[in-house]
Amino acid sequence: MLVITKKLQDLFLVKVLKKYKIIFETSAKKVELKHSK
């Protein structure tokens, strides 16, 4: 039981981290565009 919950936790963390990474990268690109102009 604990093993299953651990795997689910890891999957959840990976999903959250990927989502934040995408948000961070897109916002970083927007900032770069503002600075380049």
Backbone as JSON Lines, residues from 0, in Angstrom:
{"i":0,"aa":"M","n":[0.83,-1.21,0.0],"ca":[0.0,0.0,0.0],"c":[0.87,1.26,0.0]}
{"i":1,"aa":"L","n":[1.84,1.27,0.85],"ca":[2.71,2.45,0.92],"c":[3.46,2.66,-0.39]}
{"i":2,"aa":"V","n":[3.87,1.55,-1.01],"ca":[4.61,1.65,-2.28],"c":[3.74,2.32,-3.34]}
{"i":3,"aa":"I","n":[2.47,1.94,-3.4],"ca":[1.56,2.5,-4.42],"c":[1.39,4.0,-4.2]}
{"i":4,"aa":"T","n":[1.17,4.4,-2.95],"ca":[0.98,5.82,-2.67],"c":[2.26,6.6,-2.99]}
{"i":5,"aa":"K","n":[3.4,5.99,-2.73],"ca":[4.67,6.66,-3.04],"c":[4.79,6.9,-4.54]}
{"i":6,"aa":"K","n":[4.43,5.9,-5.33],"ca":[4.5,6.06,-6.79],"c":[3.54,7.15,-7.25]}
{"i":7,"aa":"L","n":[2.33,7.16,-6.69],"ca":[1.37,8.18,-7.06],"c":[1.88,9.56,-6.68]}
{"i":8,"aa":"Q","n":[2.5,9.66,-5.5],"ca":[3.06,10.93,-5.06],"c":[4.13,11.41,-6.04]}
{"i":9,"aa":"D","n":[5.0,10.49,-6.44],"ca":[6.07,10.85,-7.38],"c":[5.47,11.33,-8.71]}
{"i":10,"aa":"L","n":[4.46,10.62,-9.2],"ca":[3.83,11.03,-10.46],"c":[3.22,12.42,-10.32]}
{"i":11,"aa":"F","n":[2.56,12.65,-9.18],"ca":[1.93,13.94,-8.94],"c":[2.98,15.04,-8.91]}
{"i":12,"aa":"L","n":[4.09,14.79,-8.21],"ca":[5.16,15.78,-8.12],"c":[5.73,16.08,-9.5]}
{"i":13,"aa":"V","n":[5.92,15.03,-10.3],"ca":[6.47,15.23,-11.65],"c":[5.53,16.1,-12.48]}
{"i":14,"aa":"K","n":[4.22,15.82,-12.39],"ca":[3.24,16.61,-13.15],"c":[3.3,18.07,-12.72]}
{"i":15,"aa":"V","n":[3.31,18.29,-11.41],"ca":[3.33,19.67,-10.89],"c":[4.62,20.38,-11.32]}
{"i":16,"aa":"L","n":[5.74,19.68,-11.19],"ca":[7.02,20.3,-11.56],"c":[7.05,20.64,-13.04]}
{"i":17,"aa":"K","n":[6.54,19.75,-13.88],"ca":[6.52,20.02,-15.33],"c":[5.67,21.24,-15.61]}
{"i":18,"aa":"K","n":[4.51,21.33,-14.95],"ca":[3.61,22.45,-15.16],"c":[4.3,23.76,-14.78]}
{"i":19,"aa":"Y","n":[4.95,23.77,-13.6],"ca":[5.63,24.98,-13.16],"c":[6.81,25.32,-14.07]}
{"i":20,"aa":"K","n":[7.48,24.28,-14.56],"ca":[8.62,24.51,-15.46],"c":[8.15,25.2,-16.73]}
{"i":21,"aa":"I","n":[7.02,24.74,-17.28],"ca":[6.48,25.34,-18.5],"c":[6.09,26.79,-18.23]}
{"i":22,"aa":"I","n":[5.39,27.02,-17.1],"ca":[4.98,28.39,-16.76],"c":[6.22,29.27,-16.61]}
{"i":23,"aa":"F","n":[7.23,28.77,-15.91],"ca":[8.45,29.54,-15.67],"c":[9.16,29.86,-16.99]}
{"i":24,"aa":"E","n":[9.26,28.86,-17.87],"ca":[9.95,29.07,-19.15],"c":[9.2,30.07,-20.01]}
{"i":25,"aa":"T","n":[7.87,29.98,-20.07],"ca":[7.11,30.91,-20.91],"c":[7.23,32.32,-20.36]}
{"i":26,"aa":"S","n":[7.16,32.48,-19.03],"ca":[7.28,33.82,-18.46],"c":[8.7,34.36,-18.68]}
{"i":27,"aa":"A","n":[9.69,33.48,-18.61],"ca":[11.07,33.9,-18.84],"c":[11.24,34.39,-20.28]}
{"i":28,"aa":"K","n":[10.6,33.7,-21.22],"ca":[10.69,34.12,-22.62],"c":[10.04,35.48,-22.8]}
{"i":29,"aa":"K","n":[8.9,35.7,-22.15],"ca":[8.23,37.0,-22.24],"c":[9.14,38.1,-21.72]}
{"i":30,"aa":"V","n":[9.8,37.83,-20.61],"ca":[10.72,38.82,-20.02],"c":[11.86,39.11,-20.99]}
{"i":31,"aa":"E","n":[12.39,38.05,-21.6],"ca":[13.49,38.23,-22.56],"c":[13.04,39.09,-23.73]}
{"i":32,"aa":"L","n":[11.83,38.86,-24.22],"ca":[11.33,39.64,-25.34],"c":[11.22,41.11,-24.95]}
{"i":33,"aa":"K","n":[10.74,41.38,-23.74],"ca":[10.62,42.77,-23.29],"c":[11.99,43.43,-23.23]}
{"i":34,"aa":"H","n":[12.98,42.71,-22.72],"ca":[14.32,43.29,-22.57],"c":[15.01,43.49,-23.92]}
{"i":35,"aa":"S","n":[14.73,42.62,-24.87],"ca":[15.43,42.7,-26.15],"c":[14.95,43.9,-26.97]}
{"i":36,"aa":"K","n":[13.73,44.37,-26.71],"ca":[13.22,45.49,-27.5],"c":[13.78,46.82,-27.01]}
